[in-house]
Amino acid sequence: MVSLPQSGIGPKYKRVADAIQSAIRSGDLTVGDRLPPVRELAWSLGITPGTVARAYTLLTDAGHAVAEVGRGTFVANRNTPRTRTAQSPVREYVSVPMQGGKISLASPQLPDLGQVALLRDAFARVGETAPERLLHYPTRNAYKPLREAAVHWLRTIPLGHIHESDVVLVHGAQNGLSVILQALLQGPSPTMLVEELAYPGFRRSADLLRADIAGLPSDNKGILPDALEEIARRTGAQVLCTSPDVHNPTLVCTPPERRRAIADVCRSLDIQIIEDDCYRRTDSDAPSYRILAPERTWHVASISKVLTPALRLGFAIAPSGRGPELRQVAEHGFFGIAQPLAEVAEHILTAPETETIVAAIRERMAAYVRVAVNALGTYNLTWHEDVPFLWLPLPQGWRAAAFCRAAEARDIQIRSADEFALRDGRAPHAVRIAINAQIPLQSFESAMQQLRDLLQHPPEQISV
């Protein structure tokens, strides 16, 4: 039976973990013994379940215990080697099985390289918070620590000066996009501009707000400035939505000189810019639109593509001095994010190991990208090791819809270029292949070989 020392140094969860380690050393607990259920031990010790859960997390992270889903937590065999590398102190986690036998490459899937343990620890801390913090609406000042953490989190992106009051916390980048558009769009039939091939979320936000969309032609450097000016004048567009660092789905990165030309057009026609920055290359040093046109650029970012999409945490950043009007839209719409969520997010963003975990995730995703390039690189493939998807224009003989159906028949799910086109637009015969690092690398490599086999054997008859 585990007992909590009446005196000791450190928080309760640490003392519980120390007591269990002491029982293991003394032989009272041996390899394979099941630790008491969290609620049972919490009741017997007169402490909260969150405290016990955090102690168990500490033990499992240190290798003293092992948690088995549906069975409980057991004393671990300390002689079993734990997988670590000299380059990365983060822990290796087992990949999740494929769902229904299918390999989903429709959306990027991040591996767990320690962020799950961080989340569990953060939720345990929130469970120990003062009761009154869980019974009242939060104040604006209550969110200040997370806004400051967000500013620190975004410090490596060339955004210019950001004050915490410029940041509005939202439920993911898609929610941030909608909140910004609500603050900007005016009149009974506003128009927003997007690339002819673009992230579908732009179109969905326009539908939600009953706005019209005008498509913009692009080349291998991004939006064409002359076309932007002509279409903006003709439609009276109010907002440009774009992803200049990593265009989704083509991976085009707009160079600095093109960005300056686009910013000049927007300034001359008084067009607001929404810069979607959910995917970012670590080697990009091009200035953001927030630097080039700070008075009219609204920046959207999130942790979904680099850490976890589960929290639905995003950041909508207003031009300097316009934070209050953006915050008003958020507060009128959903009163702001939940205070417990804010506390969990603050813990995640400020934890000293988070940046190491993010770097390890990037490297793991890059390994999958390299496998895809090795298999498909003889085709007209666009890729970057920092980007968790690839763009593949199809060779002669294949249509995008037919290729996706053929891949689905082999239990591989990918996305057609049609999903990124405007409703009245035309899409090239191409597909986007997302990186799923939650399946074993060997399974992913097998999927790439299956796609290569399809590319090598187009159908005799072209289907439409």
Secondary structure in CASP SS format (residue, H / E / C, confidence):
PFRMAT SS
TARGET T0000
AUTHOR 0000-0000-0000
METHOD secondary structure of the structure
MODEL  1
M C 1.00
V C 1.00
S C 1.00
L C 1.00
P C 1.00
Q C 1.00
S C 1.00
G C 1.00
I C 1.00
G C 1.00
P C 1.00
K H 1.00
Y H 1.00
K H 1.00
R H 1.00
V H 1.00
A H 1.00
D H 1.00
A H 1.00
I H 1.00
Q H 1.00
S H 1.00
A H 1.00
I H 1.00
R H 1.00
S H 1.00
G C 1.00
D C 1.00
L C 1.00
T C 1.00
V C 1.00
G C 1.00
D C 1.00
R E 1.00
L C 1.00
P C 1.00
P C 1.00
V H 1.00
R H 1.00
E H 1.00
L H 1.00
A H 1.00
W H 1.00
S H 1.00
L H 1.00
G C 1.00
I C 1.00
T C 1.00
P H 1.00
G H 1.00
T H 1.00
V H 1.00
A H 1.00
R H 1.00
A H 1.00
Y H 1.00
T H 1.00
L H 1.00
L H 1.00
T H 1.00
D H 1.00
A C 1.00
G C 1.00
H C 1.00
A E 1.00
V E 1.00
A E 1.00
E E 1.00
V C 1.00
G C 1.00
R C 1.00
G E 1.00
T E 1.00
F E 1.00
V E 1.00
A C 1.00
N C 1.00
R C 1.00
N C 1.00
T C 1.00
P C 1.00
R C 1.00
T C 1.00
R C 1.00
T C 1.00
A C 1.00
Q C 1.00
S C 1.00
P C 1.00
V C 1.00
R C 1.00
E C 1.00
Y C 1.00
V C 1.00
S C 1.00
V C 1.00
P C 1.00
M C 1.00
Q E 1.00
G C 1.00
G C 1.00
K E 1.00
I E 1.00
S E 1.00
L C 1.00
A C 1.00
S C 1.00
P C 1.00
Q E 1.00
L C 1.00
P C 1.00
D C 1.00
L C 1.00
G C 1.00
Q H 1.00
V H 1.00
A H 1.00
L H 1.00
L H 1.00
R H 1.00
D H 1.00
A H 1.00
F H 1.00
A H 1.00
R H 1.00
V H 1.00
G H 1.00
E C 1.00
T C 1.00
A C 1.00
P H 1.00
E H 1.00
R H 1.00
L H 1.00
L C 1.00
H C 1.00
Y C 1.00
P C 1.00
T C 1.00
R H 1.00
N H 1.00
A H 1.00
Y H 1.00
K H 1.00
P H 1.00
L H 1.00
R H 1.00
E H 1.00
A H 1.00
A H 1.00
V H 1.00
H H 1.00
W H 1.00
L C 1.00
R C 1.00
T C 1.00
I C 1.00
P C 1.00
L C 1.00
G C 1.00
H C 1.00
I C 1.00
H C 1.00
E H 1.00
S H 1.00
D H 1.00
V E 1.00
V E 1.00
L E 1.00
V E 1.00
H C 1.00
G H 1.00
A H 1.00
Q H 1.00
N H 1.00
G H 1.00
L H 1.00
S H 1.00
V H 1.00
I H 1.00
L H 1.00
Q H 1.00
A H 1.00
L H 1.00
L C 1.00
Q C 1.00
G C 1.00
P C 1.00
S C 1.00
P C 1.00
T E 1.00
M E 1.00
L E 1.00
V E 1.00
E E 1.00
E C 1.00
L E 1.00
A C 1.00
Y C 1.00
P H 1.00
G H 1.00
F H 1.00
R H 1.00
R H 1.00
S H 1.00
A H 1.00
D H 1.00
L H 1.00
L C 1.00
R C 1.00
A C 1.00
D E 1.00
I E 1.00
A E 1.00
G E 1.00
L E 1.00
P C 1.00
S E 1.00
D E 1.00
N C 1.00
K C 1.00
G E 1.00
I E 1.00
L C 1.00
P H 1.00
D H 1.00
A H 1.00
L H 1.00
E H 1.00
E H 1.00
I H 1.00
A H 1.00
R H 1.00
R H 1.00
T H 1.00
G C 1.00
A C 1.00
Q C 1.00
V E 1.00
L E 1.00
C E 1.00
T E 1.00
S C 1.00
P C 1.00
D C 1.00
V C 1.00
H C 1.00
N C 1.00
P C 1.00
T C 1.00
L C 1.00
V C 1.00
C C 1.00
T C 1.00
P C 1.00
P H 1.00
E H 1.00
R H 1.00
R H 1.00
R H 1.00
A H 1.00
I H 1.00
A H 1.00
D H 1.00
V H 1.00
C H 1.00
R H 1.00
S H 1.00
L C 1.00
D C 1.00
I C 1.00
Q E 1.00
I E 1.00
I E 1.00
E E 1.00
D E 1.00
D C 1.00
C C 1.00
Y C 1.00
R C 1.00
R C 1.00
T C 1.00
D C 1.00
S C 1.00
D C 1.00
A C 1.00
P C 1.00
S C 1.00
Y H 1.00
R H 1.00
I H 1.00
L H 1.00
A C 1.00
P C 1.00
E C 1.00
R C 1.00
T E 1.00
W E 1.00
H E 1.00
V E 1.00
A E 1.00
S E 1.00
I C 1.00
S C 1.00
K C 1.00
V C 1.00
L C 1.00
T C 1.00
P C 1.00
A C 1.00
L C 1.00
R C 1.00
L C 1.00
G E 1.00
F E 1.00
A E 1.00
I E 1.00
A C 1.00
P C 1.00
S C 1.00
G C 1.00
R C 1.00
G H 1.00
P H 1.00
E H 1.00
L H 1.00
R H 1.00
Q H 1.00
V H 1.00
A H 1.00
E H 1.00
H H 1.00
G H 1.00
F H 1.00
F C 1.00
G C 1.00
I C 1.00
A C 1.00
Q H 1.00
P H 1.00
L H 1.00
A H 1.00
E H 1.00
V H 1.00
A H 1.00
E H 1.00
H H 1.00
I H 1.00
L H 1.00
T H 1.00
A C 1.00
P C 1.00
E C 1.00
T H 1.00
E H 1.00
T H 1.00
I H 1.00
V H 1.00
A H 1.00
A H 1.00
I H 1.00
R H 1.00
E H 1.00
R H 1.00
M H 1.00
A H 1.00
A H 1.00
Y H 1.00
V H 1.00
R H 1.00
V H 1.00
A H 1.00
V H 1.00
N H 1.00
A H 1.00
L H 1.00
G C 1.00
T C 1.00
Y C 1.00
N C 1.00
L C 1.00
T E 1.00
W C 1.00
H C 1.00
E C 1.00
D C 1.00
V C 1.00
P C 1.00
F E 1.00
L E 1.00
W E 1.00
L E 1.00
P E 1.00
L C 1.00
P C 1.00
Q C 1.00
G C 1.00
W C 1.00
R C 1.00
A H 1.00
A H 1.00
A H 1.00
F H 1.00
C H 1.00
R H 1.00
A H 1.00
A H 1.00
E H 1.00
A H 1.00
R C 1.00
D C 1.00
I E 1.00
Q E 1.00
I C 1.00
R E 1.00
S E 1.00
A H 1.00
D H 1.00
E H 1.00
F H 1.00
A E 1.00
L C 1.00
R C 1.00
D C 1.00
G C 1.00
R C 1.00
A C 1.00
P C 1.00
H C 1.00
A E 1.00
V E 1.00
R E 1.00
I E 1.00
A E 1.00
I C 1.00
N E 1.00
A C 1.00
Q C 1.00
I C 1.00
P C 1.00
L H 1.00
Q H 1.00
S H 1.00
F H 1.00
E H 1.00
S H 1.00
A H 1.00
M H 1.00
Q H 1.00
Q H 1.00
L H 1.00
R H 1.00
D H 1.00
L H 1.00
L H 1.00
Q H 1.00
H C 1.00
P C 1.00
P C 1.00
E C 1.00
Q C 1.00
I C 1.00
S C 1.00
V C 1.00
END
